[in-house]
Structures are given as structure tokens and as C-alpha cells.
Amino acid sequence: MSFDLDQITYKVGQETFIRDVSLRFQPGTMNVLLGPTLAGKTTLMRLMAGLDRPTSGRIVDDGVDITGVAVRKRSVAMVYQQFVNYPTLSVYENIASPLRVQGLPKAEIDARVGRAAKLLRLDAMLGRTPSQLSGGQQQRTAIARALVKQARLVLLDEPLANLDYKLREELREELPRIFAETGAVLVYATTEPTEALLLRGTTATLWEGRMTQAGPTAEVYHQPGNLDAARVFSDPPLNELALVKSGTAVRLDNGRVIAGEFPSGMPEGPCRLGFRADAVAIGPARDGRLGFPGTVSVTELSGSESFVHVDVGVGTWVCLASGIQEWEPGDSVEVQLDLAGAFLFGPGGERLNHPSDRER
């Protein structure tokens, strides 16, 4: 009963947009495509929907190869970040349009539209046209139309970006449950690591058209298999530190020898540490942590915590500090790196074994 992508590649001319992607999606599950802009998320969704055809590879739905099947013959619903509604139809008719195409009786159409409109807080607006709605209300109309269709495959391409914060939070909780009840395969594309974590389910990280990792969301976050996956699944951006091991000495790019509790299996030659903001703190180094003098470049306040950007001479790191902090640009600080919270990568970006791996 799964929906499978089997070694999908998509090219236009000499340019490759999707490269050898294989994924399996199960009915009733939340599946997240996570990657920055131009990573290939929308392109992959268009291939899954049948709007484009892969250059090579197969798309298989419940054991049936549907690679060449036209979109109109597939059970699929898709919602883009930029909402698409029929401008001359009312909200009711916009939501009901796929049901009318299916030829459902009026009572069934009324019931489905009513449930979706209530969930998305559109029940008082069913008589309006899209021009009488705000951008967020128009996006909710598009989502409601996908919901009532009860398609086997539902593709949501950054669908909540135009909604206000409170409604966005509510729908993040509701959408997986709602679509799971229909038994649909739900695929949700986002650029935001935090959103992927909130949605849970499974996550596939994408980077420049390649799938870098896939698995349960928490596992991909805590145990990235390579440097690209770690970069995709980090917000603020992943901090990095290039190292070279020679014998028992570990040096920075500038030749400075540093001492710390590095993994015993650390290989000879170049490697790279990657670590998120919560592994870096401001203050004198202690308990075997690496210490660096630095200069504050900017402080971002988010209420309960602050992200402090510090130039440490070998790069600018983002440090997490609790509460509202008042460091100013140019302030001198000391930064300490907890090696137990760092990932170790080889020169090719592959993840190396780290004896202090743990849930982060």
C-alpha cells in the first residue's frame, strides 16, 4: 500500500534538478521534505503529482507503476505556498469544486465542505469570493479544497507560510491527524527545521537535488549521517570548525594546536566538527571544553533565549544564551565548545563514529 519513488532523476537539458532519489511513503503518515530554497522540494512534488515526468526512475503507487500516468488520472491533491483559487467562484464553490468533478451528491458535498470550512475557520466566509479575502484566508481555502478531495496522495508545499502565527501552530497539530484519518500519504515541504520537528513523522533532507538522509524526524535531527544533512537540519545555521590531526596533535587551519576530549578514533588528516548553537556557550572554558576568545557581531533576541553571533577568528559561531542578553557588537567574550555536542565529519562530508554520540 506504499507510494514509492525508485531512483528518480529529473533533468532539463544539461541541468539536473533531482538526482537518484528513492523514498517510500506509507498511507496515513506525515512525511516532510526539508531543504533550503532550490533544494528540489517543489520539483520532486511535481514529479510525484504527475505534473512532470522523471528523466529516469519509476513512481509506484500500491505496486502499480504510474510514472507515465497523467495527473488527472491520479488521486492527488496539491497546495502551494502561493495559493491558487478560482477568482469568480465563492469560497464554498472553490472548496467544493473537486467534489463536483467527482459527481458526489449535494448532501455529501455540503457535509464535507462544512467540516473543512469549520476546521479552517472559513464557515463565516463561504459566500465570499477570493478578492474579498485576506491572503491567509485564501490559503486556507486552498487547503480546505485539498482536504475535502480525500485524495490518496496529498502534497503540501510550504502551505502555512502565509498564515498568522497562532493559526499556523494550530494547523501544524491538526493537519497530520486529519489527513491520517483519510489514510492518505501526506508529504509536506518546508525550509524550516523547527517546522519539521513540530510535524514529527519522517523527514527526508534535500540538498541541491540530492536526498542526503531520510528516516524518523528525531533520528535524522539527532544523528545526521553527513555534513549536508546536518547543515539542512540546523537553525540557526550549523557552526563548523575545520581541524587537522597529525599524530597526537590536533590543529586548526591557522596552525594553532588545541587540546580537548576529542574522539579516540579521530583519523589522521583533515576533518570537520559541526555543532549547533546549543553546544556553544559564552563563558570561560571548563570541563574539557574548547575555549576561544571572540568578538560579538550581533545578538538576536527571541524572548526566552538569545542567539549571539561571535567571531572567534576561525569563523563566526552562533551561541545559545538563556533569557534576554545585552551583548553589543564589538564586545569581547570567551566562548566554550562542548565536544560532546559536536558531530565529526570526514574530508568528504561523511559522518565519522563519535563515542560520545547521544540524544541532543
Buried (B, 14 or more C-beta within 10 A) or exposed (E): EBBBBBEBBBBEEEEBBBBEBEBBBEBBBBBBBBBEEEBBBBBBBBBBBBBBEBBEBBBBBEEEEBBEBEEEEBEBBBBBBEBBBEEEBBBBBBBBBBBEEEEBEEEEBBEBBBBBBEBBBBBEBBEBBBEEBEEBBBBBBBBBBBBBBBBBBBBBBBBBBBBEEEBBEBBBEEBBEBBBEBEBBBBBBBBBBEBBBBBBBBBBBBBBBBBBBBBEBBBBBBBBBBBBBBBBBBBBEBBBBBBBBEEEEBBBEEEEEBEBBBBEEBEEEEBBBBBBBEBBBBEEBEEEBBBBEBBBBEBEBEEEBBBBBBBBEBBBBBBBBEEEBEBEEEBEBBBBBBBBBBBBBBEEBEBBEBEEBEEB
